[in-house]
Amino acid sequence: TGVCWDNAMAESFFAALKNELVHRTVFPTRNHARRAIVNYIEGWYNRQRLHSGLGYRTPQEVHDEYLNVQVAA
């Protein structure tokens, strides 16, 4: 609908990506840019960052726990 609050989480992520990586870096090629963005997403945002809403665990730890519960059920 064009209202930024409809997808606030995605808007926040892309704002952080732009402010912390894209606007601070001159990429020699698109491939370099792609690799840097993947590293940002996989390395910092998704895998290493502890989240207070997840009990100060990483999203990967919570996901792994979820999968283990599903297998056990």
Contacts in CASP RR format, 6 or more apart in sequence:
PFRMAT RR
TARGET T0000
AUTHOR 0000-0000-0000
METHOD contacts of the structure
MODEL  1
TGVCWDNAMAESFFAALKNELVHRTVFPTRNHARRAIVNYIEGWYNRQRL
HSGLGYRTPQEVHDEYLNVQVAA
4 11 0 8 1.000
13 45 0 8 1.000
16 45 0 8 1.000
17 37 0 8 1.000
17 40 0 8 1.000
17 41 0 8 1.000
17 45 0 8 1.000
20 40 0 8 1.000
21 36 0 8 1.000
21 37 0 8 1.000
21 40 0 8 1.000
22 33 0 8 1.000
22 37 0 8 1.000
25 33 0 8 1.000
25 36 0 8 1.000
27 33 0 8 1.000
27 36 0 8 1.000
46 59 0 8 1.000
46 60 0 8 1.000
47 58 0 8 1.000
47 59 0 8 1.000
47 60 0 8 1.000
48 58 0 8 1.000
49 58 0 8 1.000
49 59 0 8 1.000
50 56 0 8 1.000
50 57 0 8 1.000
50 58 0 8 1.000
51 57 0 8 1.000
51 58 0 8 1.000
51 59 0 8 1.000
54 61 0 8 1.000
54 62 0 8 1.000
END
